[in-house]
Every structure is written in C-alpha cells, then in structure tokens.
Amino acid sequence: MLENLFQNNATWARDRVRSDPEFFRRLARQQAPEYLWIGCSDSRVPANEIIGLDPGEVFVHRNVANLVIHSDMNCFAVLQFAVEVLKVRHVIVCGHYGCGGVRTALDEESHGVISNWLRPIREIADLRADELAQAESRSAFEDKLCEFNVQRQVDNVSNSTVVTDAWRRGQEVTIHGWVYGLKDGLLRNLHVSRSA
Ligand code: CO
C-alpha cells in the first residue's frame, strides 16, 4: 500500500544526505523560518517548491482558498506561533488564479460545508461588485476576485491581535499579498504589503 511513496521518501532522504550530510541533524535541532506562508490547499500550489525554499525555511498554513477567518483557531494558532515563537519576518498570503474555491464560492448551488467555508469570498464579491463588473470575461472576473480575496486576507492578518500586538512591541513583521499563476508558474506581487 502506497509503497511508491515510501520509496520516493527514501530516495529523497538519501539524496539530501548525499548533498548535505548534516542536513537532517541540523534541522532536527531547530527550525528558524523567516516566512509564514498562508496559501490554498490546491495540490498545484506547493509553497516550498514555488519559492525555491528548503525544509526549515518556510512555515506553512494552507486551507481552501487561503482564507484568514478571525474565528479559525487553527489558522490563528499557526499565526501566533509563527509570529511570537518563530519570529518570522514576513507573512505571505498567497492566492492563485484558477482557484476552485473562489469559483465554488460564486456557485448558487449548495456544496455543503465547503459553501459555508467559502461564504466570505461571496461577501467580497458583493462588496466589490462594481469593480468586478468591469471584467471582460468570466475568467477575468474570477481572477480579479482571487486578487481581492488575497487583499482581504492581508487585511485580516494585519488587523489580527497577533500582528497588531507584535507591531506594538516593535517587532518587525511585514504582511504581503501575492497571487500565483497556475498557467505560468509565476508569482505576482499585489503590492498590498503592510508593516508597522
Ligand atoms: Co485554490
């Protein structure tokens, strides 16, 4: 069962040690990532790989449609740990074009629990309906909404007690909003960064 995954893992671990014999021993002692990545669960958007970082270099939280909901204990426990314990310098909220979560949020049909989860995206669409109405196609509309969603989640991180408390203490942490393109593998900076 899933033997291929164990084989892949054994090969990967062996290759790692071959190029850096101390790699795992060093990592096992501590992690000191400079970045927290908050991204979509989509299997095509693997955080480490996209930004070319090794294990130990980026702390990661992913959920469907990269949402930061103030009542989400999971997300906020990650954010608090990243900021207060790991002392990351950058929090990156990264959405992606072609996000199934964003598309599903617009669907009139109910999809059960996931529709509840995605409800905040519908609210963003309602709030920014005028801007979205200028989109020339359905995909342009959805892409724009992906960007607006990232902007909103950057606001949610920035307005959180974890981040405002950190800024009040004088801790340097910057919040960024990016979007990844599934079609070209490239990141776009939305230039909505926030710092103290
Ligand atoms: Co997605």
Residues whose N, C-alpha, C, O or C-beta is under 5 A from the ligand:
A	BS01	CO	C40 D42 A65 C99 G100 G101
